[in-house]
Amino acid sequence: MDDRRVVIVDYICDYPNRESGSPEELIRRKDAVWEQRMQELARSYNREQAEVSCFDGIFYPSVEERFRLEHVPQADSRFLLSSERITLSLMQTLADRNKLGPKNSLLVSVGTAQTDILSKYALMGVEGEDFRHAVKLIDPLGYLKLLQPGCTPAVQLISEASTSGISSMYSAYAKIRKGEFDTALTGGASAVTFPVPYELSQFGTGAERYTEPFEEGASGRYFSEGGAVFLLKERELALADGDVILAEIRDISAGSMGNPVVNRTAVKKLVSRSLEKAGVSPEAELFLELYGRGNEIDDTAEFSCLKALQKSYRNMRGGFLKEDIHYIVGYYGLTGVCRLLDARRTHSKLPGREISRPNAYIGTIGGEQWSSSPGDFGLFASVLYSMHGNCYSLLLQLEEAGAWSGGGAGR
């Protein structure tokens, strides 16, 4: 049954500056934000967090206020990690606004950072009556029992640092293709639940990290909280349910670069294999979104990889859609996809980033390599990397407005 087709019918994405649009303001207020978060942790766990200091990052002023869980008793919700609260809220939002019921064969596939599991044991030093509530949530999958999707799902957790989000989607996609499930909620979130005085997943070393990737002087991104969740369905079921199909997943391929630094040869082979598996013509018009780690070594390797791919796919153009979105562990690579789907759903034009001052190693970037108009393309590929050296290629066929079935999810 591997010929079953998998589509995206809904999604949700969030990060601290999604509405404000000002990461600079959140960085400026980080000490005050940190203090408020410490007070929330102290109230939840009845213990002060001693000797922990703020590091530069884009934090939510309050996870509890932004992600309210009305259906979860406070006695339980107070013991949720911040990332768990965000994940539950995003998933519940998708479940509530879509057709999920007893007839759905549902998989909940969550990607999470390894540090969350450590946080469980570090934070839950509780006793007495509190222990009775806390013990239910010590299991890394325990919090998913609080999700109310309208049916009884199978649940799985994939812990793989920088690519945990695409790893969970990869698993869900494969299982729907094989006929094991017909629907999947996949994704999750990253947050500073257990603050430490340094960045566990450092994504930049410069004092100034607002410079966009591929530009001269880029020194990485600031750590950011946030997450993304997608609702996947088998295509015929989505059509029968009257869902709006935003995109079809033509392929997800996985590989290894051998080390954390971008290996242009390994990535080229991975993307080429993905396009070949999906039967993409060498003449196809294709937009390739680069990851954009924001340092000269990786950015140059990515751009070199793009030019190598264009020798076989001459109508391929590169681009970058994650402007102003800082590094969300596990979900940074998927935020460009979310922005693309935002534009598709609202019938608006999504401007891609223009590179005004490429770093010296890249040299020049012209129209034959780069496009700032991703909406002009029907095929969208995205590359994603892990600090462990794992890499993925996600290939989407964007649905034309006339192909939408109308009604249903995401409206």
N, C-alpha and C positions, 0 to 999 in steps of 0.2 A: 504493500500500500504506500510505498515511498513516493508515488506520483501525486498524492494529495497535496493541495495547494494551501498555503498558510497566509493569512492576511492580517493586517493591523486595522482594527475597527475603532479603537479609542486609545488614549494615552493621557498622561498627566505628568507635568514636570514642574519642579519648584526649587528655588535656591534663594538665599536671603535678599539679593538685590533684584529679583525678578520684577518686582513692582516699582521699587524706588529707582532702579537704574543707576545707583550710585555706590559702587564698591568702595570708593574713596571715603565716603561718609561713614560707612560701617567700620572701616579700618581706623578712622579718626576716633570713633567712639568705642573701640574694642575693649578698653579697660573697664568702662562702665557696663558694657554688655556682659563681659566676663564676670563681673561682680554679681550681676543679677542672676546669671546662670548658676554661679556657686551657691547662691541663696536658695535657688530652686532645688538643687541637688541635696543641700543640707536638710531641707524640709522633707524631701521624699524618703531619705535614708536615715534620718535622725542622727547624722554624724557630719562633723565639719570636715571639709576637704582642706587639709593642712599642706603647706609648702608646695602649692601649685600656682604657677603664674601664667599669665596670658602670653600667647605667641601671636604673631601677625597672622590674621585670618579673617574670613568673611563669615561671621557668625549670626544666627538668628538671635534677636534680643530675648525672645522667649519661645521655646519650642512648645511649651504647654499652651500658651495663648494662641499661637498660630495654627497648631494642629490639635484641635479639640476632638476628643473621642466621646461623644455623647452617649454611645451605647455601652461603654465600658465603665464598670463601677470604679470610683476613685480609689478604693482599697486595692484594686489590681493595677490600675493605670499608673499609680505613683511609682511602681517598681519596673516600669518599662524603660529601657534604654532610650535615649533621645532618637537614635536611628530607628528603633522599633516603633516608636510613636509615629514618626514621620511615615514609615513604610505602611503601617496599619491605616493611617489617615488617607494616604494616596490610594491604596488598594480599595478601601471601603468606598471612597468617592467613585471609583470606576465601577465597582459592583453595584452601587445604588443607582447609577444612571444608565445601566445597561440591562439587557435581558439575560439574567443568570438565574436559573431555577433548577428544580430537582432533575430535569431531563438532561441538563448539561453534564458532560463528563469533564470536570474541571481540575486542572493542575495549577497549584500556586507554587511558582518557582522563584525563590528569593535569592538574590546575590548580596553578600555582606562581606565586610572587611574582617580579617582575622582578629583584629583588636577588640571587636565587640564581645567575643567569647571570653577574653581576658577580663573585660570590664564587668561581666556578670559576677565573677568571683571576687573581684576587687571591691565592688560596691555593696554586695548583698550581705554585709555583716550585721544582720538583723536578728532580733530575738523575740521571744514571747508571741503575742498575737500577730505581730507583723510577719513573723516567719511563716505562718500558715498561708498568707497571701503570696509572699515572695517566693516560696519554694516551687509554686506552680510555674514560675517564669524563669527558673534557673536553666531549664532545658532550652537550648538555643532555638528550638522550634516551638516552644511552649506558647509564645505570644501569638502565634498564628491561629491558635484556637479561639482567640478573641475576634477574629474576622468573621463577618456575617455576610457571605456572598449569596445566600439563597439556596445553596446546595452543599453537600458534604464534599470538600475537595481533598485531593491528595496533595501533600506538601513536601517540598524539598528545599534544602538550603545549600547554596554553593558559595564557598569562601575562597575568593581568589583575588584579593587586593584590587588592583587598578582595572581589571576586566571582569569583576564579579557580575556586573550588570549584563554585559553581552554574553557571559558564560551562562547565566540563568536563562537568557533568551534563546541561546543556542540549544540548550537542553529542551526547552519547551517547544521550539520549532521542530526539532527532530522527533519528539514524541507525538506531536500532532500529525506530522507527515507519515509516521508509521501506523497511525490509527489507534494509538494507545489512549489519546484524549482528543476532544474536539475543541476545547477552549482552554486558554491559559491566561492567568494574571502573572506577569513576570516583571521583575525589577526590584526596587528597594531604595535605600537611602544611606547616606553617610552623615554622621554628626559627631560632635565632640561630647560624648557622654561622660567620659572619665578624663578630665583635663590633666594634661601633663605639661611640664615646662619646655617642651620641644615638639617639633612636628614629627609624628610617627611616620608619615608618608610625605616626605619633603618633596615639593614639586617646584623648586626654585631656590636660588641662593642669593640673589641680588637684593639690595636694600629697596629697590624700586621694581615692582613686578607688574605694573600696569601696562608696560610696553607690550603690544600685541605680538603673537608669534610671527616669525618670518621677517620681522622688522629689525633694523639695526639696533643693537643694545638690549635685545630681549634677554631676560634673565630668569625665565620661568614664571609661574603663576602663584598667587596666594592660595593657601588651602581654603576651601569653602565647604560649608554644609549644603545639603540638598539631596535630591533624588529624582528618579523617574520610574514610572510604571506603565506598562503597555498591556492592552487586552488583545490577545491573538485568538483567531478562530480559523477553523477549516472553512475554506472559501464558500462551498455550497451551503453550509450551515449559516454563514453570515448573510448570504443572499436570501435564504429562506426566512431568516429573522428580520429582514428589512434593515440591516445595518448599513451605515455609510462606510464603505471600504476606502480607507485613506491610502493604503499602499499594500502591495503584495511583497512578501519576502521571497525573492527569487533564490537566494542562497545565503547561508552563513558558513564560512570556512574558517578553520582554526589551524594555527601553525606555531612555530617557535623561531625566534630570532637568535637564540643561543645565548643572549645576554641582554641586560636592560637597555643598552644603547640601540637605537634604530638601525637595523641591518637592512640596507636598501635592496640587496639581492634577495634575501628571504621574503621581504614584504612584496617585492615584484612578483615572485613566483606564487605567493599566496593569492594575490589579487588576480593574477592571470588564471590560476586554477579555478577560482571562484567564478570568473566570467565564462570560462570554458564549460564548467559544469552547468551553468544556467543557459548555455547556448547563445551567448551574446555575440552578435556579429562584429567583426573588426571595424566595420563602418558605422557602428551605432554611435549616436550622440550620447555621451555619458559624462556625468559630473562626479568627480572623485573628491570627497572632502577629506583633507589631511587632518591628522590628529592635533598637531600644533602644541608640542610640549613647551615651546617658547625658549629654547636655547639654541645657540648657533650650530652645535654639532648635530642634534637630532633634526632641527628644521632643515638644515642643508641636505641631510640624508633623505628626508622625505621628499624634498623638491627634486633631488636627483632621481629618486624612484619614480616620481611622476613623469619625468622626461623620458625615462627608460620605457615605461608603459605606453607612452604616446607613440613609440616606434611601431607598436603592434595595433594600437587603437588610436588612430590619428584624429578622430573627432572627440577624444576625451579631453576634458578641461579640469584643471584643479581648482580648489577653492577652500575657504575656511568660514564656517558658520557659527563658531562659538565665541564671537566677539563679546567682551565684557563678562564672560562666564569664567569664573576661576575654578580651581581644581577640586572637583568633587570626587573623592576616592570611589572608584568603581563605576561612576556615572558620567564623568566628564566627557568621555567619547560619545555618549548617546545624546548629549544636549543639542548638538547640531541637528541630529535627526528630528528631535522634538521641535526645533525652530522651523525646520522644513515642513513638518506636518501642521504646525500652527498656520503657516501661510496657505497650505492646501485647504485646511478646514475653513478658514475665514475668507478664502478667495482673494488674498492680498499678495502683494509683491514682496518677496523676501530679498533684500539687497545682500549680496555677498561682500566680503571684505576685500577692499583694494589694498595692495601692498605699496605704500608710498616710498619707503626707503628700505629695500631688501638688504639683509646683512651682506657683508663683503664676499662671503663664500658663495652665496647664491648668485650674486651678480645682478642680472636684470631679470625682470619678470614681464613678459609681453602677453598680448592677447592670444597668441598661439599656444600658450601654456595655461593661462589663468582665465577664469570667468568670474565676474561679480554679479552674474544673473543666473543663479541656480534654478530659478523657476522656468527657465527656457528648456530644461532637460526633463526627459521622462524617466531616465534611469539614473539612480543615485547610489553610489558606492561610498562606504565609509571604512576607514582603517582605524583599528583600536589596538593599543599596546598595554602590556603589563610591566610593572617593575620587576617581575619575575622572568621577563623575556618572552612571555606568551603573546601572540598576536592573532587578531581576527579580521576578517573582511566581511562586512555586511552589505548585501546588494538588495536594493529596493526598486520595485517598479511602481512609480507614482501613478495613481489612478487619475484619469481625465475626468472632469466634472460630469461629462455625459455618460461615463461608465458607472457612476455611483448609483446605487439602488434606491437611494432616497430614504429619509426617515431613519429611525433607529439610533444607534449609538453615536455619541459625540455631537449631536445637534443641540 
